[in-house]
Amino acid sequence: MFSHSRARLVKYGTLPSVSGEGGKATTEYLVPRGCKGDVEVIRDAVKRLDREVEACCDSNVEGSLSSSKGGRGEDGMKLVGVGVGEVRCIWSKERGKIGELPEEGVFVFTFPVSHVGNVWINGVEGSAEVEAPMSLGYTIFTRYKEEGLKPMYRGLAGGEVGKLIREGVSVKESRIVTHLICSYTGDTRIGGLGGGEGTVGGRAMEAGLVVTECTYLGDEGEGRRAEVRGHVDARGLGRKLVEVWGAGLGEGGVQRIVVGHFSGKYGGDSRQVQRRFMEVLEGTEGWKKEWGRRIGVVNNQATGKGDSVIWGGGEGG
């Protein structure tokens, strides 16, 4: 998955078992429907640049921008417009079910996040809050069938259940279970962590992994700055996590959250950024120290292993 300043995209390749005869996998990028035209213009411009570079460079050279290697042409970068609250099947055991909603499979649910653009007037940053084109967050979830006891029999001892079965009583039922794997917001205000409307979107913070941003570490005035610029600050995130985990979702819901997109002003020392970030969270009213082990930090400004996750317990990975 990746994001850019004004749209949120999710990329996936379909698996050979559902990609049709011949098993050729395709790659699709889900993009907010309102931004699809703009992203297509960018894609086509890059495709033309690829061709220009290919015309004057050896396309076999490693790192070449050749469209045959980069896959940024229309065939290699298929854009699918999606709206708020849409569910799209990205994998199913049933052939030909891509785009439909089979009972079992892997799905993406879209929810709105809150992100705005900076407003500059005569070189001075203004405070007007002008909404940028719609940005989306994504929750990846699975649905599968599970067989278990009917509600009225779940409190019975094993012997009693066995007796009912021998008497011919139907004590079991099949149900569809939804398991939230990962939620991803990209750039957002703190309000984007609410998950938006809908059965799955409203539960975005219950996923086993939440990937989000924290541009500011919570210095004086940064809460307001984050709100104006469409980002998250550490103090606001701390309050949100106390709200979510304090309600018990930290037990059966969110197990871990990975935070990135820190401002460049904090520098490339990932350990230092992580320490400052955790100090702010630990100073939040209602914070429990053991929650720190669930927090992972990725410093995109790092000069070394910028993609390594540093967890609150100190381990990298």
Secondary structure as the mmCIF struct_conf table of DSSP 4:
data_model
#
loop_
_struct_conf.conf_type_id
_struct_conf.id
_struct_conf.beg_label_comp_id
_struct_conf.beg_label_asym_id
_struct_conf.beg_label_seq_id
_struct_conf.end_label_comp_id
_struct_conf.end_label_asym_id
_struct_conf.end_label_seq_id
STRN STRN1 PHE A 2 HIS A 4
TURN_TY1_P TURN_TY1_P1 SER A 5 ARG A 6
STRN STRN2 ALA A 7 GLY A 13
HELX_RH_3T_P HELX_RH_3T_P1 PRO A 16 VAL A 18
BEND BEND1 SER A 19 SER A 19
TURN_TY1_P TURN_TY1_P2 GLU A 21 GLY A 22
STRN STRN3 THR A 27 PRO A 32
HELX_RH_3T_P HELX_RH_3T_P2 ARG A 33 CYS A 35
HELX_RH_AL_P HELX_RH_AL_P1 LYS A 36 CYS A 56
BEND BEND2 CYS A 57 CYS A 57
TURN_TY1_P TURN_TY1_P3 SER A 59 ASN A 60
BEND BEND3 VAL A 61 VAL A 61
TURN_TY1_P TURN_TY1_P4 GLU A 62 GLY A 63
HELX_RH_AL_P HELX_RH_AL_P2 SER A 67 GLY A 70
BEND BEND4 GLY A 73 GLY A 73
TURN_TY1_P TURN_TY1_P5 GLU A 74 GLY A 76
BEND BEND5 MET A 77 MET A 77
STRN STRN4 LYS A 78 VAL A 82
TURN_TY1_P TURN_TY1_P6 VAL A 84 GLY A 85
STRN STRN5 VAL A 87 TRP A 91
BEND BEND6 LYS A 93 GLU A 94
TURN_TY1_P TURN_TY1_P7 ARG A 95 GLY A 96
TURN_TY1_P TURN_TY1_P8 ILE A 98 GLY A 99
BEND BEND7 GLU A 100 GLU A 100
BEND BEND8 GLU A 103 GLU A 104
STRN STRN6 GLY A 105 VAL A 113
STRN STRN7 VAL A 116 VAL A 116
STRN STRN8 TRP A 120 ILE A 121
TURN_TY1_P TURN_TY1_P9 ASN A 122 GLY A 123
STRN STRN9 VAL A 124 GLU A 125
STRN STRN10 GLU A 131 GLU A 131
HELX_LH_PP_P HELX_LH_PP_P1 ALA A 132 ALA A 132
BEND BEND9 PRO A 133 PRO A 133
HELX_LH_PP_P HELX_LH_PP_P2 MET A 134 MET A 134
STRN STRN11 SER A 135 LEU A 149
HELX_RH_3T_P HELX_RH_3T_P3 PRO A 151 TYR A 153
TURN_TY1_P TURN_TY1_P10 ARG A 154 GLY A 155
BEND BEND10 LEU A 156 LEU A 156
HELX_RH_AL_P HELX_RH_AL_P3 GLY A 158 ARG A 166
TURN_TY1_P TURN_TY1_P11 GLU A 167 GLY A 168
STRN STRN12 LYS A 172 TYR A 184
BEND BEND11 ASP A 187 ASP A 187
HELX_RH_3T_P HELX_RH_3T_P4 ILE A 190 GLY A 194
BEND BEND12 GLU A 197 GLY A 198
TURN_TY1_P TURN_TY1_P12 THR A 199 VAL A 200
HELX_RH_3T_P HELX_RH_3T_P5 GLY A 201 GLU A 206
BEND BEND13 ALA A 207 GLY A 208
STRN STRN13 LEU A 209 GLU A 213
STRN STRN14 TYR A 216 TYR A 216
TURN_TY1_P TURN_TY1_P13 GLU A 220 GLY A 221
HELX_RH_AL_P HELX_RH_AL_P4 GLU A 222 ARG A 229
TURN_TY1_P TURN_TY1_P14 GLY A 230 GLY A 230
STRN STRN15 ASP A 233 ASP A 233
HELX_RH_AL_P HELX_RH_AL_P5 ALA A 234 VAL A 244
HELX_RH_PI_P HELX_RH_PI_P1 TRP A 245 LEU A 249
HELX_RH_AL_P HELX_RH_AL_P6 GLY A 250 GLY A 252
BEND BEND14 GLY A 253 GLY A 253
STRN STRN16 ARG A 256 GLY A 260
HELX_RH_3T_P HELX_RH_3T_P6 GLY A 264 TYR A 266
BEND BEND15 GLY A 268 GLY A 268
HELX_RH_AL_P HELX_RH_AL_P7 SER A 270 GLU A 282
TURN_TY1_P TURN_TY1_P15 GLY A 283 GLY A 283
BEND BEND16 THR A 284 THR A 284
TURN_TY1_P TURN_TY1_P16 GLU A 285 GLY A 286
HELX_RH_3T_P HELX_RH_3T_P7 LYS A 289 ARG A 294
STRN STRN17 ILE A 295 VAL A 297
TURN_TY1_P TURN_TY1_P17 ASN A 300 GLN A 301
BEND BEND17 THR A 303 GLY A 304
TURN_TY1_P TURN_TY1_P18 GLY A 306 ASP A 307
HELX_LH_PP_P HELX_LH_PP_P3 SER A 308 VAL A 309
STRN STRN18 ILE A 310 TRP A 311
TURN_TY1_P TURN_TY1_P19 GLY A 312 GLY A 313
BEND BEND18 GLY A 314 GLY A 314
STRN STRN19 GLY A 316 GLY A 316
#
